[in-house]
Amino acid sequence: MPAKPKPRSAAPAALLVLLALLAAGCGGGSSTSAEGSSSSTTSGAATAEAPATAPAMTLEPGYIDWPFFGRIPQRTHYLPANRAIVDRPLDPPLKRAWSISTHGLIEFPPAIGGRVAYTINKYGNGKAVQLGTHKVIGELTLDPKNKGHQSIVTGPAYYRGLVYGAFLDGTLAAGNVKTEKTVWERHLGAHLESSPLPLDGNLYIGTDKGELLALDAGDGHTIWTFQAPGAIKASPSYDAGKVFVADYQSSMFALNAKTGKTVWRSNTSTVPPYGTGGFFSSPAIAYGNVYAARDDGTVYAFDERTGKVRWSFDTGGAVYGSPSVAKVPGTPATVYIGSENGRFFALDARTGKVRWTYEIGGPVPGTATVIGHTVYVSTFTGPKTLGIDVRTHKKTFQIKEAGYTPVVSDGRRLILVGYFGLVGLEPTTP
């Protein structure tokens, strides 16, 4: 795990102020739609290809927000074709249109809100990229040398005109995109690796002290605190009034989103196939199941209502990424996940049976993304990012760039997250 940095006082908050300033100048706070995420109506019946809660659409037709890690509160890492524009597909063939370097490792994809991508590298150096023009419209450098202690291993989040950032030194801050000011800043006194989840006026985040916090997204005050036995490195997910989170001592929890009370706990070390691996993987919720993987390579499907293990699968190697879940037209509901042994798996979401596998050619360090009918996965061996057609199981795209979560989208283009920067990929099919 990365070393804990020395305290940086107000620097993280300054970064959030910058990001707010940048968004204010380009309409970042104007996102509205009937699909807006100001309230949630998700239910256990929601499907991965058409979730009941989706991020807000922007005013300009054809653009979407990808506001946090996983895109939607269920963190399925899936953008169906019918959520993108209709005048051109987002699937390969693709061409490299532009690239922007941050000169430091990017561990999480950017937060996309109001046609602006907010990206932060490991040193806390941030850039805001206007996606229509693919120009850097501003930046802040906290560590000019891009060396020394790592500052951040969490994903930024965009919600209701605010940009949120969580830093390794325990700082959590929010910047307003209209007023160009810091709205609030909290020092949680804990190591933060869990990416924040903003939803229904709350902000959910885990700490290495085993706490899951529900904070008021508007002012940062604590609404409730849940204490898990182990550190929470994974990011929390949400569905049907419950927050789902896993700890680093083998347990998955479902909590009442309003009160923080435990709905159920499933300790995987006490049931077959046993083992003591921890969860670095953030849960994905779909089809009445909660999907997540322990770092020892065991993938689980928990019953969303009861927490009972419905199935488990051993990938044969360590897993640090989260599952993506999708039911692409022409395919059954599928869980996509890669392992450090270089194998990428497509598992039947209902049974856990292997549908197909693909040899990536090197360890898979992070989370795959499904956009349209293509799943994107990276390895730093090469390096390379592959696009695999989930219907034919054949490679349809490859580029010499790699990232932990390789691809996100604003509905009109793909943004590849490389090791140091962002790469814009444009569809070439008219």
C-alpha positions in Angstrom: 0.0 0.0 0.0 1.2 3.6 -0.6 2.9 5.4 2.2 0.9 7.8 4.2 2.0 11.4 3.3 2.9 14.2 5.6 -0.1 16.5 6.4 -0.7 19.1 3.6 -2.9 21.5 5.6 -5.2 23.4 3.3 -3.7 22.1 0.0 -6.4 19.6 -0.8 -9.1 22.2 -0.2 -7.2 24.6 -2.5 -7.4 21.9 -5.2 -11.2 21.7 -4.8 -11.5 25.5 -5.0 -9.6 25.4 -8.3 -11.9 22.7 -9.7 -14.9 24.7 -8.6 -13.5 27.8 -10.3 -12.8 26.0 -13.5 -16.3 24.5 -13.7 -17.9 27.9 -13.0 -16.4 29.3 -16.1 -17.8 26.6 -18.4 -21.3 25.9 -17.3 -20.3 23.0 -15.0 -23.2 23.7 -12.6 -26.0 23.7 -15.1 -26.7 20.0 -15.4 -30.4 19.2 -15.2 -32.6 16.4 -16.4 -35.6 14.2 -15.6 -32.9 11.6 -14.9 -31.2 13.8 -12.4 -29.8 12.2 -9.2 -31.3 14.6 -6.7 -33.5 11.7 -5.5 -33.4 8.0 -5.8 -36.1 5.5 -6.8 -33.9 2.5 -7.2 -35.2 -0.9 -6.3 -33.9 -4.5 -6.3 -35.6 -5.0 -9.6 -33.3 -2.4 -11.4 -31.3 -4.0 -14.1 -27.7 -3.2 -15.0 -28.5 -2.1 -18.5 -31.3 0.3 -17.4 -30.7 1.3 -13.7 -33.4 3.2 -12.0 -31.0 5.8 -10.8 -28.7 7.4 -13.4 -26.5 10.5 -13.4 -27.9 13.7 -14.6 -27.9 14.5 -18.3 -26.6 17.8 -19.3 -28.6 20.5 -21.1 -26.9 19.9 -24.5 -28.4 16.7 -26.1 -26.2 13.7 -26.3 -24.0 14.4 -23.3 -24.1 12.6 -20.0 -22.3 13.0 -16.7 -20.0 10.2 -15.3 -19.9 11.8 -11.9 -18.0 9.3 -9.8 -16.3 5.9 -9.9 -18.7 3.4 -11.4 -21.0 6.0 -13.1 -24.1 5.2 -11.1 -24.7 4.5 -7.3 -24.8 0.8 -8.0 -21.3 1.1 -9.4 -21.9 -1.2 -12.4 -19.3 0.5 -14.6 -21.6 0.2 -17.6 -22.9 2.7 -20.1 -25.6 1.1 -22.3 -25.7 2.1 -26.0 -29.2 3.6 -25.5 -27.7 6.0 -22.9 -25.3 7.4 -25.4 -26.1 9.5 -28.5 -27.9 7.9 -31.4 -26.1 9.6 -34.4 -22.9 7.6 -33.9 -21.9 4.5 -31.9 -19.3 4.6 -29.1 -17.9 1.1 -30.0 -14.7 0.5 -32.0 -13.3 1.5 -34.5 -11.9 4.4 -32.5 -9.2 6.9 -33.2 -6.9 8.8 -30.9 -8.0 12.4 -31.0 -6.1 14.1 -28.2 -4.1 13.5 -25.0 -3.3 15.5 -21.9 -0.6 14.5 -19.3 -0.7 15.1 -15.6 2.9 13.8 -15.2 1.9 11.5 -12.3 0.0 8.2 -11.8 -3.8 8.5 -12.1 -5.4 5.7 -10.0 -9.0 6.6 -10.5 -10.9 7.9 -13.6 -12.0 11.6 -13.7 -15.4 12.8 -12.5 -17.3 14.1 -15.5 -19.9 16.8 -14.8 -21.2 19.5 -17.2 -18.9 18.5 -20.0 -15.8 19.0 -17.8 -13.5 16.1 -16.7 -11.9 16.6 -13.3 -8.8 14.5 -12.9 -6.4 14.2 -10.0 -3.0 12.4 -10.0 -1.3 10.7 -7.1 0.4 13.9 -6.0 -2.8 15.8 -5.8 -2.1 17.7 -9.0 -5.4 18.4 -10.8 -6.5 19.4 -14.3 -10.0 20.3 -15.5 -10.5 19.4 -19.2 -13.3 20.9 -21.2 -14.4 17.8 -23.2 -16.0 19.7 -26.2 -12.7 21.4 -27.0 -10.4 18.9 -25.1 -8.6 21.9 -23.7 -7.1 22.2 -20.2 -9.1 25.2 -18.8 -7.1 25.4 -15.6 -4.9 23.5 -13.3 -3.3 23.6 -9.9 0.1 22.0 -8.9 0.4 21.0 -5.3 3.7 19.2 -5.9 5.6 20.8 -8.8 8.2 18.0 -9.0 5.5 15.2 -9.1 7.7 13.4 -6.6 7.6 12.4 -2.9 4.6 11.2 -0.9 1.5 10.1 -2.6 -1.5 12.3 -1.7 -4.5 10.6 -3.2 -5.8 7.1 -4.3 -9.5 8.0 -4.4 -11.7 9.1 -7.2 -13.1 12.6 -7.4 -16.9 13.0 -7.4 -19.3 15.6 -8.9 -22.7 16.2 -7.5 -25.2 19.1 -7.5 -22.6 21.6 -8.6 -20.0 20.5 -6.1 -16.7 18.7 -6.7 -15.5 16.4 -3.8 -12.1 15.1 -3.2 -10.8 12.6 -0.5 -7.1 12.6 0.3 -4.8 10.1 1.9 -4.0 12.4 4.8 -7.7 12.3 5.9 -8.8 15.5 4.3 -12.3 15.5 2.6 -13.3 18.7 0.9 -16.0 20.2 -1.3 -15.8 23.1 -3.7 -18.8 24.9 -5.3 -18.8 25.4 -9.0 -20.9 28.6 -9.0 -19.5 30.6 -6.1 -15.9 29.4 -6.7 -15.4 28.9 -3.0 -14.7 26.0 -0.7 -18.0 24.9 0.8 -16.6 22.8 3.5 -13.5 20.8 4.6 -13.3 17.9 7.1 -10.2 16.3 8.6 -11.3 12.7 9.3 -8.1 11.7 11.1 -7.9 8.5 9.1 -6.2 7.1 5.9 -8.7 7.5 3.0 -8.7 5.1 0.1 -12.5 4.8 -0.3 -13.9 7.0 -3.1 -16.9 9.2 -1.9 -20.4 8.4 -3.1 -22.8 11.4 -3.2 -26.5 10.6 -3.3 -29.8 12.0 -2.0 -28.1 14.9 -0.2 -25.6 12.6 1.6 -21.9 11.7 1.0 -20.8 8.2 2.0 -17.2 7.3 2.5 -15.1 4.7 4.3 -11.9 5.0 6.3 -9.0 2.8 7.3 -10.3 2.9 10.9 -13.2 0.8 9.8 -15.7 3.7 9.8 -18.3 4.2 7.1 -19.5 7.8 7.4 -22.7 9.4 6.1 -22.0 13.2 5.8 -24.3 16.0 4.7 -23.2 16.6 1.1 -24.0 20.3 1.5 -22.0 21.2 4.7 -20.1 18.1 5.6 -21.5 17.5 9.1 -21.8 13.8 10.2 -25.2 12.2 9.9 -24.3 8.8 11.1 -21.2 6.5 11.6 -21.0 2.8 11.2 -18.0 0.9 12.7 -16.8 -2.2 10.8 -14.3 -4.7 12.2 -11.7 -4.0 9.5 -10.4 -1.1 7.5 -12.7 0.1 4.7 -10.6 0.5 1.5 -13.4 -0.2 -0.9 -15.9 2.4 -2.1 -19.5 2.2 -0.9 -22.4 1.5 -3.3 -26.1 2.1 -3.0 -29.4 0.5 -4.1 -33.0 0.4 -2.8 -32.4 2.5 0.4 -29.3 0.5 1.4 -25.6 1.3 1.4 -23.3 -1.7 0.7 -19.7 -1.7 1.8 -17.0 -4.3 2.5 -14.1 -4.3 4.9 -10.6 -5.7 4.8 -11.5 -8.5 7.2 -13.7 -10.5 4.7 -17.1 -9.0 5.5 -19.8 -7.4 3.3 -22.4 -5.2 5.0 -25.8 -3.8 4.0 -26.7 -0.7 6.0 -29.9 1.4 6.1 -28.9 4.5 4.2 -30.9 6.8 6.4 -29.8 5.5 9.8 -26.6 3.5 9.3 -28.2 0.5 11.1 -27.0 -2.9 9.9 -29.4 -4.8 7.7 -27.1 -7.7 7.3 -23.5 -8.8 7.5 -21.9 -11.6 5.5 -18.5 -12.8 6.9 -17.0 -14.7 4.0 -14.3 -16.3 6.2 -16.9 -18.4 8.0 -18.7 -19.9 5.0 -17.5 -21.9 2.0 -15.0 -21.5 0.3 -13.7 -19.8 3.5 -10.4 -18.0 3.4 -9.3 -14.7 4.9 -8.9 -12.3 2.0 -10.0 -8.7 2.4 -12.2 -6.6 0.0 -10.3 -3.9 -1.9 -13.1 -4.4 -4.6 -16.1 -2.0 -4.4 -19.5 -3.8 -4.7 -21.6 -3.7 -7.9 -25.3 -4.2 -7.4 -27.6 -5.7 -10.1 -30.2 -8.4 -10.6 -30.9 -8.7 -6.9 -27.2 -9.5 -6.1 -24.2 -7.7 -4.7 -21.0 -8.5 -6.5 -17.5 -8.0 -5.1 -14.1 -9.7 -5.1 -11.7 -10.4 -2.2 -8.0 -9.6 -2.8 -7.3 -13.4 -2.7 -9.1 -13.7 -6.0 -12.5 -15.0 -4.9 -15.5 -13.3 -6.6 -18.8 -13.3 -4.7 -22.5 -12.8 -5.4 -24.5 -12.0 -2.2 -28.2 -12.0 -2.1 -29.1 -8.3 -1.9 -31.9 -8.8 0.6 -30.3 -11.4 3.0 -26.6 -11.3 2.4 -26.5 -15.0 1.7 -23.7 -16.1 -0.6 -25.4 -17.2 -3.8 -22.2 -18.2 -5.5 -18.4 -17.7 -5.4 -15.7 -18.2 -8.0 -11.9 -18.5 -7.7 -10.1 -16.5 -10.4 -6.8 -18.2 -9.4 -5.0 -14.9 -8.8 -5.2 -11.7 -6.7 -8.0 -9.2 -7.6 -7.8 -5.5 -6.7 -10.3 -4.2 -9.2 -14.1 -4.0 -8.9 -16.5 -6.1 -11.0 -18.4 -4.5 -13.8 -21.9 -5.9 -14.5 -23.9 -5.6 -17.7 -26.6 -7.2 -19.8 -25.6 -6.2 -23.3 -28.2 -7.0 -25.9 -27.5 -10.4 -27.3 -25.8 -11.6 -24.1 -26.9 -12.8 -20.7 -26.3 -10.7 -17.5 -22.6 -11.0 -17.0 -20.0 -10.0 -14.4 -16.6 -8.9 -15.9 -13.5 -9.0 -13.8 -9.7 -9.4 -14.3 -7.1 -11.1 -12.1 -3.4 -10.5 -11.4 -2.7 -13.8 -13.2 -3.5 -12.1 -16.5 -6.9 -13.8 -17.1 -10.0 -11.8 -17.7 -13.3 -13.5 -16.9 -16.9 -13.1 -18.1 -19.0 -14.9 -15.4 -22.8 -15.6 -15.6 -24.2 -13.1 -13.2 -26.9 -15.5 -11.9 -24.8 -18.6 -11.5 -21.1 -17.6 -11.4 -20.3 -20.0 -14.2 -17.6 -19.0 -16.7 -19.1 -17.8 -19.9 -15.7 -17.0 -21.5 -12.2 -15.9 -20.7 -9.5 -13.8 -22.4 -5.7 -13.9 -21.8 -4.8 -10.2 -21.4 -1.0 -10.8 -21.5 -0.2 -9.3 -18.1 -1.7 -8.7 -14.7 -5.0 -6.8 -14.6 -4.6 -4.1 -12.0 -8.0 -2.6 -11.8 -11.6 -2.3 -13.0 -13.0 -3.0 -16.4 -15.6 -0.8 -18.1 -18.4 -1.8 -20.4 -19.5 0.8 -22.9 -22.0 -0.2 -25.6 -21.0 -3.8 -26.5 -17.3 -3.5 -25.7 -15.6 -4.2 -22.4 -12.3 -2.3 -21.9 -9.5 -3.7 -19.7 -5.9 -2.8 -19.2 -2.5 -4.2 -18.2 0.7 -2.3 -17.4 2.6 -5.1 -19.2 3.2 -3.6 -22.6 1.4 -1.3 -21.6 -2.0 -1.7 -23.3 -5.7 -1.3 -23.1 -7.9 -3.8 -25.0 -11.4 -3.6 -26.1 -13.2 -6.9 -26.3 -16.6 -7.4 -28.0 -18.7 -9.0 -25.4 -20.9 -10.7 -28.0 -18.1 -12.4 -30.0 -15.4 -12.4 -27.3 -12.9 -11.1 -29.8 -10.5 -8.1 -29.5 -11.7 -5.1 -31.5 -9.5 -2.4 -30.1 -5.9 -2.0 -28.7 -3.9 1.1 -27.7 -0.4 1.4 -26.0 -1.9 3.1 -22.9 -3.0 1.6 -19.7 -4.8 2.6 -16.5 -6.4 1.1 -13.5 -9.9 1.9 -14.8 -9.2 2.4 -18.4 -12.2 4.1 -20.0 -15.1 6.4 -19.2 -17.4 8.4 -21.4 -19.4 11.6 -21.7 -21.8 10.0 -24.1 -20.2 11.4 -27.3 -16.6 10.2 -26.9 -14.5 7.8 -24.8 -11.9 9.1 -22.4 -9.1 6.6 -21.8 -7.3 7.0 -18.5 -3.7 6.3 -19.0 -0.9 6.0 -16.5 -0.1 9.7 -16.5 -3.0 11.3 -18.4 -6.2 11.3 -20.4 -6.6 10.2 -24.0 -9.6 11.2 -26.1 -10.9 8.5 -28.3 -13.3 9.4 -31.1 -15.6 6.9 -32.9 -14.7 6.7 -36.6 -18.0 5.1 -37.8 -20.3 7.8 -39.2 
